[in-house]
Amino acid sequence: MRDTTMRIACFQGPARADTPQGNLALLARTAGEARAGGAELLVAPELFLTGYAIGAEAVGRLAEPVGGASIGEARRIAAETGIALVFGFPERDGAQVYNAAVAIGADGAVLASYRKTHLFGDVDRAQFFAGDAAPGVFEIGGLKAGLLICYDVEFPEAVRTLALRGADLAIVPTALMQPFDVVARTIVPARAYENQMFVAYANRCGREAPFDYCGLSCVVGPDGSELARAGRGEELVFADLDRAALERSRQLNPYLRDRRPDLYGTLASVQP
């Protein structure tokens, strides 16, 4: 592994809802700011393109395929600014709509897309179908990365799946609301530590009825340390992901190597 770092930025926002066109304009401005700050990757929140709690009718009307016009504009932004992008959007596939995220390379190519597999509460279930595929792994900035969305990261099995697929970085667009600060402050660092990977967790902020988003976006290292932490409002935070530090941490904490899969055979089949 190269003894170099990759700088990433997490955008916490927007503080107020806007249209897809307005949010794409915000993405372009933020991408320029992140690139000027030396970032190679910008991560924006869950359903950044449209807003999260906007209702099934609006979601259905605004949903687009990965090959749609909005993703096309985001690809143009990435190529023009020279920075990779990850953000959430409602993905249409025929009659079905998914809570999705897309990763776009600095050259404008789509690197990966992912559909949220663990739907949270009535809002998610009223607006979306659940994805039925575990996240894949792609390369970005010399690291192997995978996408999860919000509630997914609260399931240890989801993050461990990425780790077992060789991921160095879990990228998590999210829309975490009050009163669940414990997820951002405790669970996300635990996921990074127990899986020996970086986790980039980009949250919304402000209010979107009926939710008050709690902010607290973060980037956490494999040793559980906070490399960046946002407050409650709209903010752009930066973190440097040190590949050599990742390797050192994995040598010190060999959780994946010391696993006992022979004892876990019933883990997925036992019902609570």
MIDOSE-1310 file (N, C-alpha, C; in nm, 2 decimals, decimal comma, always signed):
residues 272
mrdt	+0,08/-0,12/+0,00/+0,00/+0,00/+0,00/+0,09/+0,12/+0,00; +0,06/+0,22/-0,09/+0,14/+0,34/-0,10/+0,13/+0,42/+0,03; +0,25/+0,48/+0,07/+0,26/+0,56/+0,19/+0,22/+0,71/+0,15; +0,09/+0,72/+0,11/+0,04/+0,85/+0,07/-0,10/+0,87/+0,13
tmri	-0,15/+0,98/+0,12/-0,29/+1,01/+0,17/-0,38/+1,05/+0,06; -0,51/+1,03/+0,08/-0,62/+1,08/+0,00/-0,70/+1,18/+0,08; -0,72/+1,30/+0,04/-0,80/+1,40/+0,11/-0,94/+1,38/+0,06; -1,04/+1,38/+0,15/-1,18/+1,37/+0,11/-1,25/+1,49/+0,19
acfq	-1,37/+1,52/+0,13/-1,45/+1,63/+0,20/-1,59/+1,57/+0,21; -1,65/+1,60/+0,32/-1,79/+1,57/+0,35/-1,88/+1,69/+0,36; -1,98/+1,71/+0,28/-2,07/+1,82/+0,28/-2,19/+1,79/+0,37; -2,21/+1,87/+0,47/-2,33/+1,85/+0,56/-2,43/+1,96/+0,52
gpar	-2,54/+1,92/+0,46/-2,64/+2,01/+0,42/-2,72/+1,94/+0,31; -2,81/+2,02/+0,24/-2,83/+2,16/+0,26/-2,92/+2,19/+0,39; -2,90/+2,31/+0,44/-2,98/+2,35/+0,56/-3,12/+2,37/+0,52; -3,15/+2,41/+0,39/-3,29/+2,42/+0,35/-3,32/+2,35/+0,22
adtp	-3,44/+2,30/+0,21/-3,47/+2,21/+0,09/-3,47/+2,30/-0,04; -3,44/+2,23/-0,15/-3,43/+2,30/-0,28/-3,47/+2,20/-0,38; -3,48/+2,24/-0,51/-3,51/+2,16/-0,62/-3,39/+2,08/-0,66; -3,41/+1,98/-0,75/-3,29/+1,91/-0,80/-3,20/+2,01/-0,87
qgnl	-3,25/+2,10/-0,95/-3,17/+2,20/-1,02/-3,09/+2,28/-0,92; -3,15/+2,33/-0,81/-3,09/+2,41/-0,71/-2,98/+2,33/-0,64; -3,01/+2,20/-0,61/-2,92/+2,12/-0,54/-2,80/+2,08/-0,63; -2,82/+2,07/-0,76/-2,70/+2,04/-0,85/-2,61/+2,17/-0,85
alla	-2,67/+2,29/-0,85/-2,59/+2,41/-0,85/-2,51/+2,41/-0,72; -2,58/+2,38/-0,61/-2,50/+2,37/-0,48/-2,39/+2,27/-0,49; -2,42/+2,15/-0,55/-2,31/+2,05/-0,57/-2,20/+2,11/-0,64; -2,22/+2,18/-0,75/-2,12/+2,24/-0,83/-2,03/+2,33/-0,75
rtag	-2,10/+2,42/-0,67/-2,02/+2,52/-0,59/-1,94/+2,45/-0,48; -2,00/+2,35/-0,42/-1,93/+2,28/-0,31/-1,82/+2,19/-0,37; -1,84/+2,13/-0,48/-1,73/+2,06/-0,55/-1,61/+2,15/-0,58; -1,64/+2,27/-0,62/-1,53/+2,36/-0,65/-1,45/+2,40/-0,52
eara	-1,53/+2,42/-0,41/-1,47/+2,45/-0,28/-1,39/+2,34/-0,23; -1,44/+2,22/-0,24/-1,37/+2,10/-0,19/-1,24/+2,07/-0,27; -1,25/+2,09/-0,40/-1,13/+2,07/-0,49/-1,03/+2,18/-0,45; -1,07/+2,30/-0,43/-0,98/+2,41/-0,39/-0,91/+2,38/-0,26
ggae	-0,98/+2,30/-0,17/-0,92/+2,26/-0,05/-0,84/+2,13/-0,06; -0,82/+2,08/-0,18/-0,73/+1,97/-0,20/-0,79/+1,84/-0,20; -0,93/+1,83/-0,19/-1,00/+1,70/-0,18/-1,00/+1,64/-0,32; -0,99/+1,50/-0,31/-1,01/+1,42/-0,43/-1,15/+1,36/-0,44
llva	-1,22/+1,37/-0,33/-1,36/+1,31/-0,32/-1,44/+1,40/-0,24; -1,56/+1,42/-0,29/-1,67/+1,49/-0,21/-1,78/+1,40/-0,19; -1,82/+1,39/-0,06/-1,94/+1,31/-0,02/-2,05/+1,40/+0,03; -2,17/+1,38/-0,03/-2,29/+1,46/+0,01/-2,39/+1,36/+0,06
pelf	-2,50/+1,41/+0,13/-2,59/+1,33/+0,21/-2,68/+1,24/+0,13; -2,76/+1,16/+0,20/-2,87/+1,08/+0,15/-2,97/+1,16/+0,08; -3,01/+1,12/-0,04/-3,12/+1,19/-0,11/-3,09/+1,34/-0,13; -2,96/+1,37/-0,14/-2,91/+1,51/-0,16/-2,98/+1,58/-0,27
ltgy	-3,01/+1,50/-0,38/-3,06/+1,56/-0,50/-3,20/+1,62/-0,48; -3,28/+1,56/-0,40/-3,42/+1,60/-0,39/-3,47/+1,63/-0,25; -3,40/+1,59/-0,15/-3,46/+1,60/-0,01/-3,51/+1,46/+0,02; -3,52/+1,43/+0,15/-3,55/+1,30/+0,20/-3,70/+1,28/+0,23
aiga	-3,75/+1,36/+0,32/-3,89/+1,34/+0,36/-3,98/+1,43/+0,27; -4,00/+1,40/+0,14/-4,07/+1,48/+0,05/-4,20/+1,41/+0,01; -4,23/+1,29/+0,05/-4,35/+1,22/+0,01/-4,34/+1,14/-0,11; -4,42/+1,03/-0,12/-4,41/+0,93/-0,22/-4,44/+0,99/-0,36
eavg	-4,53/+1,09/-0,37/-4,57/+1,14/-0,50/-4,45/+1,22/-0,55; -4,39/+1,31/-0,47/-4,27/+1,39/-0,52/-4,15/+1,30/-0,55; -4,13/+1,20/-0,47/-4,02/+1,10/-0,50/-4,04/+1,04/-0,63; -4,16/+0,99/-0,66/-4,19/+0,92/-0,78/-4,17/+1,01/-0,90
rlae	-4,21/+1,14/-0,88/-4,20/+1,24/-0,99/-4,06/+1,28/-1,02; -3,98/+1,28/-0,92/-3,84/+1,33/-0,94/-3,74/+1,22/-0,96; -3,78/+1,10/-0,94/-3,68/+0,99/-0,95/-3,63/+0,97/-1,09; -3,51/+0,94/-1,11/-3,44/+0,92/-1,24/-3,36/+0,79/-1,24
pvgg	-3,33/+0,73/-1,35/-3,24/+0,62/-1,36/-3,10/+0,68/-1,35; -3,00/+0,59/-1,32/-2,86/+0,63/-1,31/-2,82/+0,70/-1,44; -2,87/+0,66/-1,55/-2,84/+0,73/-1,67/-2,92/+0,85/-1,70; -2,99/+0,91/-1,61/-3,08/+1,02/-1,63/-3,01/+1,15/-1,64
asig	-3,08/+1,26/-1,66/-3,03/+1,39/-1,68/-2,95/+1,45/-1,56; -3,01/+1,43/-1,44/-2,94/+1,48/-1,32/-2,81/+1,42/-1,29; -2,80/+1,28/-1,31/-2,67/+1,22/-1,29/-2,58/+1,26/-1,40; -2,63/+1,28/-1,52/-2,55/+1,34/-1,63/-2,49/+1,47/-1,60
earr	-2,57/+1,56/-1,53/-2,51/+1,69/-1,49/-2,41/+1,67/-1,38; -2,43/+1,58/-1,29/-2,33/+1,56/-1,19/-2,20/+1,50/-1,24; -2,21/+1,42/-1,35/-2,09/+1,37/-1,41/-2,02/+1,49/-1,48; -2,09/+1,58/-1,54/-2,02/+1,69/-1,60/-1,95/+1,78/-1,49
iaae	-2,02/+1,80/-1,37/-1,96/+1,87/-1,26/-1,83/+1,80/-1,22; -1,83/+1,67/-1,20/-1,71/+1,60/-1,16/-1,60/+1,62/-1,25; -1,63/+1,60/-1,38/-1,52/+1,61/-1,48/-1,47/+1,75/-1,49; -1,56/+1,85/-1,48/-1,52/+1,99/-1,49/-1,43/+2,04/-1,37
tgia	-1,47/+1,99/-1,25/-1,40/+2,03/-1,13/-1,28/+1,94/-1,10; -1,28/+1,82/-1,16/-1,17/+1,72/-1,13/-1,18/+1,66/-1,00; -1,30/+1,64/-0,95/-1,31/+1,57/-0,82/-1,42/+1,46/-0,83; -1,40/+1,35/-0,76/-1,50/+1,24/-0,75/-1,61/+1,29/-0,66
lvfg	-1,73/+1,23/-0,69/-1,85/+1,27/-0,61/-1,93/+1,15/-0,57; -1,98/+1,15/-0,45/-2,08/+1,05/-0,40/-2,20/+1,13/-0,34; -2,32/+1,10/-0,38/-2,44/+1,16/-0,32/-2,56/+1,07/-0,34; -2,66/+1,10/-0,27/-2,78/+1,02/-0,27/-2,89/+1,08/-0,36
fper	-2,97/+0,99/-0,42/-3,07/+1,04/-0,51/-3,18/+0,93/-0,52; -3,30/+0,96/-0,56/-3,41/+0,86/-0,58/-3,39/+0,80/-0,72; -3,37/+0,67/-0,73/-3,34/+0,60/-0,85/-3,46/+0,53/-0,90; -3,50/+0,56/-1,03/-3,61/+0,49/-1,09/-3,56/+0,37/-1,17
dgaq	-3,63/+0,26/-1,15/-3,60/+0,14/-1,24/-3,74/+0,08/-1,27; -3,79/+0,12/-1,39/-3,92/+0,08/-1,43/-4,02/+0,15/-1,34; -4,11/+0,07/-1,28/-4,22/+0,12/-1,19/-4,17/+0,13/-1,05; -4,05/+0,09/-1,02/-4,00/+0,09/-0,88/-3,90/+0,20/-0,86
vyna	-3,90/+0,26/-0,74/-3,81/+0,37/-0,70/-3,73/+0,32/-0,58; -3,60/+0,35/-0,58/-3,51/+0,31/-0,47/-3,44/+0,43/-0,41; -3,41/+0,42/-0,28/-3,32/+0,52/-0,22/-3,18/+0,48/-0,25; -3,12/+0,56/-0,33/-2,99/+0,51/-0,40/-2,88/+0,62/-0,37
avai	-2,76/+0,57/-0,40/-2,64/+0,66/-0,40/-2,56/+0,62/-0,52; -2,48/+0,72/-0,57/-2,40/+0,70/-0,69/-2,26/+0,75/-0,66; -2,16/+0,68/-0,71/-2,02/+0,73/-0,71/-1,97/+0,76/-0,85; -1,92/+0,88/-0,86/-1,88/+0,93/-0,99/-1,73/+0,97/-0,98
gadg	-1,65/+0,92/-1,07/-1,51/+0,95/-1,07/-1,47/+1,09/-1,12; -1,35/+1,13/-1,09/-1,31/+1,27/-1,13/-1,31/+1,29/-1,28; -1,31/+1,18/-1,35/-1,32/+1,19/-1,50/-1,47/+1,20/-1,55; -1,56/+1,19/-1,46/-1,71/+1,19/-1,49/-1,77/+1,05/-1,51
avla	-1,69/+0,95/-1,50/-1,74/+0,81/-1,52/-1,81/+0,76/-1,40; -1,92/+0,69/-1,41/-1,99/+0,63/-1,30/-1,91/+0,51/-1,25; -1,87/+0,51/-1,13/-1,79/+0,41/-1,07/-1,88/+0,30/-1,00; -1,99/+0,34/-0,94/-2,07/+0,24/-0,87/-2,20/+0,31/-0,84
syrk	-2,31/+0,23/-0,82/-2,43/+0,28/-0,76/-2,48/+0,17/-0,67; -2,56/+0,21/-0,57/-2,61/+0,12/-0,47/-2,75/+0,17/-0,42; -2,83/+0,07/-0,39/-2,97/+0,09/-0,34/-2,98/+0,05/-0,20; -3,03/+0,14/-0,11/-3,04/+0,11/+0,03/-3,11/-0,02/+0,06
thlf	-3,05/-0,10/+0,14/-3,11/-0,23/+0,16/-3,19/-0,24/+0,29; -3,16/-0,15/+0,39/-3,23/-0,15/+0,52/-3,31/-0,02/+0,52; -3,44/-0,03/+0,50/-3,53/+0,08/+0,50/-3,56/+0,12/+0,65; -3,57/+0,25/+0,67/-3,59/+0,30/+0,81/-3,73/+0,36/+0,82
gdvd	-3,81/+0,31/+0,90/-3,94/+0,37/+0,94/-4,04/+0,38/+0,83; -4,15/+0,45/+0,86/-4,26/+0,47/+0,77/-4,22/+0,55/+0,65; -4,14/+0,65/+0,66/-4,10/+0,74/+0,55/-4,03/+0,66/+0,44; -3,93/+0,59/+0,48/-3,85/+0,51/+0,38/-3,95/+0,41/+0,31
raqf	-4,02/+0,34/+0,39/-4,11/+0,23/+0,34/-4,22/+0,29/+0,25; -4,27/+0,41/+0,28/-4,38/+0,46/+0,20/-4,32/+0,51/+0,06; -4,19/+0,54/+0,06/-4,14/+0,61/-0,06/-4,06/+0,52/-0,15; -4,00/+0,41/-0,10/-3,90/+0,33/-0,17/-3,92/+0,18/-0,16
fagd	-3,87/+0,11/-0,26/-3,85/-0,03/-0,25/-3,71/-0,05/-0,19; -3,69/-0,17/-0,12/-3,56/-0,20/-0,06/-3,47/-0,26/-0,17; -3,35/-0,22/-0,17/-3,25/-0,29/-0,26/-3,23/-0,43/-0,21; -3,19/-0,51/-0,31/-3,17/-0,66/-0,27/-3,03/-0,71/-0,30
aapg	-2,94/-0,61/-0,32/-2,80/-0,65/-0,35/-2,70/-0,59/-0,25; -2,61/-0,67/-0,20/-2,51/-0,61/-0,11/-2,42/-0,52/-0,19; -2,35/-0,42/-0,13/-2,27/-0,33/-0,20/-2,15/-0,39/-0,26; -2,11/-0,34/-0,38/-1,99/-0,38/-0,44/-1,87/-0,29/-0,40
vfei	-1,75/-0,32/-0,44/-1,63/-0,25/-0,41/-1,57/-0,19/-0,54; -1,53/-0,07/-0,53/-1,47/+0,00/-0,64/-1,34/+0,07/-0,59; -1,26/+0,11/-0,68/-1,13/+0,18/-0,65/-1,14/+0,33/-0,67; -1,09/+0,40/-0,57/-1,09/+0,55/-0,58/-0,97/+0,60/-0,50
gglk	-0,89/+0,68/-0,56/-0,77/+0,73/-0,49/-0,68/+0,63/-0,44; -0,67/+0,51/-0,50/-0,58/+0,41/-0,45/-0,64/+0,33/-0,33; -0,76/+0,36/-0,29/-0,83/+0,28/-0,19/-0,95/+0,20/-0,25; -0,98/+0,09/-0,19/-1,10/+0,02/-0,23/-1,22/+0,07/-0,14
agll	-1,33/+0,11/-0,21/-1,44/+0,17/-0,13/-1,57/+0,10/-0,17; -1,67/+0,12/-0,08/-1,80/+0,07/-0,10/-1,90/+0,17/-0,05; -2,02/+0,16/-0,10/-2,13/+0,25/-0,06/-2,23/+0,18/+0,04; -2,27/+0,26/+0,14/-2,39/+0,22/+0,22/-2,47/+0,35/+0,23
icyd	-2,59/+0,33/+0,28/-2,68/+0,45/+0,30/-2,74/+0,45/+0,44; -2,71/+0,55/+0,52/-2,78/+0,58/+0,65/-2,79/+0,45/+0,73; -2,92/+0,41/+0,75/-2,95/+0,30/+0,84/-2,87/+0,17/+0,81; -2,82/+0,15/+0,69/-2,74/+0,04/+0,66/-2,62/+0,02/+0,75
vefp	-2,56/+0,14/+0,79/-2,43/+0,13/+0,87/-2,46/+0,09/+1,01; -2,59/+0,09/+1,05/-2,62/+0,05/+1,19/-2,63/-0,10/+1,20; -2,62/-0,17/+1,09/-2,62/-0,32/+1,09/-2,48/-0,37/+1,07; -2,42/-0,43/+1,17/-2,28/-0,48/+1,16/-2,26/-0,57/+1,04
eavr	-2,36/-0,65/+1,01/-2,34/-0,74/+0,89/-2,32/-0,66/+0,76; -2,38/-0,55/+0,75/-2,36/-0,47/+0,62/-2,22/-0,42/+0,61; -2,17/-0,36/+0,71/-2,03/-0,31/+0,71/-1,93/-0,42/+0,70; -1,96/-0,53/+0,77/-1,86/-0,65/+0,77/-1,86/-0,71/+0,63
tlal	-1,97/-0,71/+0,56/-1,97/-0,76/+0,42/-1,88/-0,68/+0,33; -1,88/-0,54/+0,35/-1,78/-0,46/+0,27/-1,64/-0,49/+0,31; -1,61/-0,51/+0,44/-1,48/-0,54/+0,49/-1,43/-0,67/+0,43; -1,52/-0,77/+0,43/-1,48/-0,90/+0,37/-1,46/-0,90/+0,22
rgad	-1,52/-0,80/+0,16/-1,49/-0,78/+0,01/-1,37/-0,70/-0,02; -1,30/-0,66/+0,09/-1,17/-0,59/+0,07/-1,18/-0,44/+0,08; -1,29/-0,39/+0,13/-1,30/-0,24/+0,13/-1,21/-0,18/+0,23; -1,15/-0,07/+0,20/-1,07/+0,02/+0,29/-1,15/+0,13/+0,34
laiv	-1,26/+0,17/+0,27/-1,34/+0,29/+0,30/-1,49/+0,26/+0,28; -1,57/+0,28/+0,38/-1,71/+0,28/+0,36/-1,76/+0,43/+0,35; -1,83/+0,45/+0,24/-1,88/+0,59/+0,21/-2,03/+0,59/+0,24; -2,08/+0,67/+0,33/-2,22/+0,66/+0,38/-2,29/+0,79/+0,38
ptal	-2,36/+0,82/+0,27/-2,45/+0,93/+0,27/-2,57/+0,90/+0,36; -2,61/+1,00/+0,44/-2,71/+0,97/+0,55/-2,80/+1,09/+0,57; -2,91/+1,06/+0,64/-3,01/+1,16/+0,68/-3,05/+1,12/+0,82; -2,95/+1,13/+0,91/-2,98/+1,10/+1,05/-3,04/+1,21/+1,13
mqpf	-3,15/+1,18/+1,20/-3,23/+1,28/+1,27/-3,22/+1,26/+1,42; -3,27/+1,36/+1,49/-3,28/+1,35/+1,63/-3,39/+1,25/+1,67; -3,37/+1,17/+1,77/-3,27/+1,18/+1,88/-3,16/+1,08/+1,87; -3,11/+1,06/+1,75/-3,02/+0,94/+1,73/-2,87/+0,98/+1,72
dvva	-2,83/+1,08/+1,80/-2,69/+1,12/+1,79/-2,59/+1,01/+1,82; -2,64/+0,91/+1,90/-2,55/+0,79/+1,93/-2,50/+0,72/+1,81; -2,57/+0,73/+1,70/-2,52/+0,66/+1,58/-2,40/+0,73/+1,52; -2,40/+0,86/+1,51/-2,29/+0,94/+1,46/-2,17/+0,94/+1,56
rtiv	-2,20/+0,94/+1,69/-2,09/+0,96/+1,79/-2,03/+0,83/+1,83; -2,11/+0,72/+1,83/-2,07/+0,59/+1,89/-2,06/+0,48/+1,78; -2,17/+0,46/+1,71/-2,18/+0,34/+1,62/-2,09/+0,35/+1,50; -2,08/+0,47/+1,44/-2,00/+0,49/+1,32/-1,85/+0,47/+1,36
para	-1,80/+0,53/+1,47/-1,66/+0,49/+1,51/-1,64/+0,34/+1,54; -1,74/+0,28/+1,60/-1,73/+0,14/+1,63/-1,72/+0,06/+1,50; -1,80/+0,09/+1,40/-1,79/+0,02/+1,27/-1,66/+0,03/+1,21; -1,60/+0,15/+1,21/-1,47/+0,17/+1,15/-1,36/+0,09/+1,23
yenq	-1,37/+0,08/+1,36/-1,27/+0,01/+1,44/-1,28/-0,14/+1,42; -1,41/-0,19/+1,43/-1,42/-0,34/+1,43/-1,40/-0,40/+1,29; -1,41/-0,31/+1,19/-1,38/-0,36/+1,05/-1,25/-0,31/+0,99; -1,18/-0,23/+1,07/-1,05/-0,18/+1,03/-1,05/-0,11/+0,89
mfva	-1,14/-0,01/+0,89/-1,15/+0,06/+0,76/-1,18/+0,21/+0,80; -1,17/+0,30/+0,70/-1,22/+0,43/+0,71/-1,37/+0,44/+0,69; -1,44/+0,52/+0,76/-1,58/+0,55/+0,73/-1,60/+0,70/+0,71; -1,66/+0,73/+0,60/-1,70/+0,87/+0,57/-1,85/+0,88/+0,58
yanr	-1,91/+0,96/+0,67/-2,05/+0,96/+0,71/-2,10/+1,11/+0,69; -2,17/+1,13/+0,58/-2,21/+1,27/+0,55/-2,36/+1,28/+0,57; -2,40/+1,37/+0,67/-2,54/+1,38/+0,71/-2,60/+1,51/+0,66; -2,73/+1,51/+0,66/-2,81/+1,64/+0,63/-2,81/+1,72/+0,76
cgre	-2,86/+1,84/+0,75/-2,88/+1,93/+0,87/-3,00/+2,01/+0,85; -3,04/+2,08/+0,95/-3,16/+2,17/+0,94/-3,29/+2,08/+0,97; -3,40/+2,14/+0,92/-3,53/+2,07/+0,95/-3,60/+2,04/+0,82; -3,66/+1,92/+0,81/-3,74/+1,88/+0,70/-3,85/+1,80/+0,76
apfd	-3,97/+1,87/+0,78/-4,08/+1,81/+0,85/-4,10/+1,66/+0,80; -4,11/+1,57/+0,90/-4,12/+1,59/+1,05/-3,98/+1,57/+1,12; -3,87/+1,59/+1,05/-3,74/+1,55/+1,11/-3,66/+1,68/+1,13; -3,58/+1,67/+1,24/-3,47/+1,76/+1,27/-3,35/+1,68/+1,26
ycgl	-3,27/+1,71/+1,15/-3,15/+1,64/+1,13/-3,04/+1,68/+1,23; -2,96/+1,59/+1,27/-2,87/+1,62/+1,38/-2,73/+1,65/+1,34; -2,70/+1,66/+1,21/-2,56/+1,69/+1,16/-2,46/+1,59/+1,21; -2,35/+1,64/+1,27/-2,25/+1,55/+1,33/-2,18/+1,46/+1,22
scvv	-2,18/+1,51/+1,10/-2,11/+1,43/+0,99/-1,96/+1,40/+1,04; -1,91/+1,29/+1,00/-1,77/+1,26/+1,04/-1,70/+1,17/+0,94; -1,57/+1,18/+0,96/-1,48/+1,08/+0,89/-1,40/+1,02/+1,01; -1,40/+0,88/+1,01/-1,34/+0,81/+1,12/-1,23/+0,72/+1,07
gpdg	-1,12/+0,71/+1,14/-1,01/+0,62/+1,10/-1,03/+0,48/+1,15; -0,95/+0,38/+1,10/-0,96/+0,24/+1,14/-0,93/+0,22/+1,29; -0,86/+0,32/+1,35/-0,84/+0,31/+1,50/-0,95/+0,37/+1,58; -1,06/+0,41/+1,51/-1,17/+0,47/+1,58/-1,16/+0,62/+1,61
sela	-1,05/+0,68/+1,56/-1,03/+0,82/+1,59/-1,10/+0,91/+1,49; -1,15/+1,03/+1,53/-1,22/+1,12/+1,45/-1,11/+1,20/+1,37; -1,12/+1,18/+1,24/-1,04/+1,26/+1,15/-1,10/+1,39/+1,11; -1,23/+1,39/+1,12/-1,31/+1,52/+1,09/-1,44/+1,50/+1,16
ragr	-1,50/+1,61/+1,21/-1,63/+1,61/+1,28/-1,70/+1,74/+1,26; -1,82/+1,74/+1,20/-1,90/+1,86/+1,18/-1,98/+1,89/+1,30; -2,03/+2,01/+1,31/-2,12/+2,05/+1,41/-2,27/+2,02/+1,37; -2,36/+2,11/+1,39/-2,50/+2,09/+1,37/-2,55/+2,16/+1,24
geel	-2,48/+2,26/+1,19/-2,52/+2,33/+1,07/-2,46/+2,29/+0,94; -2,49/+2,37/+0,84/-2,43/+2,35/+0,71/-2,28/+2,37/+0,71; -2,20/+2,27/+0,66/-2,06/+2,27/+0,68/-1,99/+2,18/+0,58; -1,87/+2,21/+0,55/-1,78/+2,13/+0,46/-1,66/+2,09/+0,55
vfad	-1,64/+1,96/+0,57/-1,53/+1,92/+0,65/-1,43/+1,84/+0,57; -1,30/+1,84/+0,60/-1,20/+1,77/+0,53/-1,13/+1,67/+0,62; -1,08/+1,56/+0,56/-1,00/+1,46/+0,63/-0,90/+1,40/+0,53; -0,79/+1,36/+0,59/-0,68/+1,29/+0,51/-0,68/+1,15/+0,55
ldra	-0,70/+1,06/+0,45/-0,70/+0,92/+0,47/-0,56/+0,86/+0,44; -0,49/+0,82/+0,55/-0,35/+0,78/+0,54/-0,35/+0,63/+0,52; -0,30/+0,59/+0,40/-0,30/+0,45/+0,37/-0,20/+0,37/+0,45; -0,09/+0,43/+0,49/+0,01/+0,36/+0,58/-0,05/+0,34/+0,72
aler	-0,13/+0,44/+0,77/-0,19/+0,43/+0,90/-0,29/+0,32/+0,90; -0,36/+0,30/+0,79/-0,46/+0,19/+0,77/-0,39/+0,06/+0,79; -0,27/+0,04/+0,72/-0,20/-0,09/+0,73/-0,15/-0,11/+0,87; -0,10/-0,01/+0,93/-0,05/-0,02/+1,07/-0,16/-0,06/+1,16
srql	-0,27/+0,00/+1,15/-0,39/-0,04/+1,24/-0,43/-0,18/+1,22; -0,43/-0,23/+1,09/-0,47/-0,36/+1,06/-0,37/-0,47/+1,12; -0,25/-0,43/+1,13/-0,15/-0,52/+1,19/-0,17/-0,53/+1,34; -0,21/-0,41/+1,40/-0,23/-0,41/+1,54/-0,36/-0,47/+1,59
npyl	-0,46/-0,46/+1,50/-0,60/-0,51/+1,53/-0,65/-0,60/+1,42; -0,60/-0,73/+1,43/-0,63/-0,82/+1,32/-0,77/-0,89/+1,33; -0,87/-0,81/+1,34/-1,01/-0,87/+1,36/-1,05/-0,96/+1,25; -1,02/-0,92/+1,13/-1,07/-1,00/+1,01/-0,99/-1,13/+1,00
rdrr	-0,86/-1,12/+1,03/-0,78/-1,24/+1,03/-0,82/-1,34/+1,14; -0,86/-1,29/+1,25/-0,88/-1,37/+1,37/-1,03/-1,42/+1,38; -1,11/-1,39/+1,28/-1,25/-1,43/+1,29/-1,26/-1,58/+1,30; -1,37/-1,63/+1,34/-1,40/-1,78/+1,35/-1,53/-1,81/+1,27
pdly	-1,53/-1,80/+1,14/-1,65/-1,82/+1,06/-1,72/-1,96/+1,08; -1,64/-2,06/+1,13/-1,70/-2,19/+1,15/-1,80/-2,18/+1,27; -1,79/-2,08/+1,35/-1,88/-2,06/+1,46/-2,00/-1,98/+1,43; -2,00/-1,91/+1,32/-2,11/-1,81/+1,28/-2,21/-1,86/+1,18
gtla	-2,21/-1,99/+1,16/-2,29/-2,04/+1,05/-2,44/-2,01/+1,06; -2,49/-1,99/+1,18/-2,64/-1,96/+1,20/-2,67/-1,82/+1,21; -2,57/-1,73/+1,20/-2,58/-1,59/+1,23/-2,70/-1,53/+1,15; -2,70/-1,56/+1,02/-2,80/-1,50/+0,94/-2,94/-1,57/+0,94
svqp	-2,94/-1,69/+0,99/-3,07/-1,76/+0,99/-3,14/-1,76/+1,12; -3,08/-1,73/+1,23/-3,14/-1,73/+1,36/-3,23/-1,61/+1,37; -3,36/-1,62/+1,40/-3,45/-1,51/+1,41/-3,46/-1,46/+1,56; -3,48/-1,33/+1,57/-3,49/-1,27/+1,71/-3,62/-1,31/+1,78
